[in-house]
Amino acid sequence: REGRLCFGADDGMLYSLNRELRLVSRMAVGPQLRSGVALLEDGVVLGADDGVLRVTDGERETRFQYETGTGARISAGLCAALGAVFFASTAGTLYAMEPAE
């Protein structure tokens, strides 16, 4: 993932570009992706308009999903810091998630 730019779009796709801004991968997620992404050592974290936080390999596979609740959306930025991922839903809840040991 070194040197890649990852971003989600309103078409429900997660895109990855190389340093020359050429498309490296495109992964269908489904709902609109407005929250931005957070890069991990071995994956990409993204939130979506369906209120589900996803951890993916950034190219093909969703490894983990967490649903925030019916009617909630994840539309604000995500932050990966201090060994956790921080995000908020439109239901007014702030989340801090750490990887399972």
Secondary structure, DSSP 8 states (H G I E B T S, - for coil): -TT-EEEE-TTSEEEEE-TT--EEEEEE--S---S-EEEETTEEEEE-TTSEEEEE-SSS-EEEEEE--TT----S--EEETTEEEEE-TTS-EEEE----
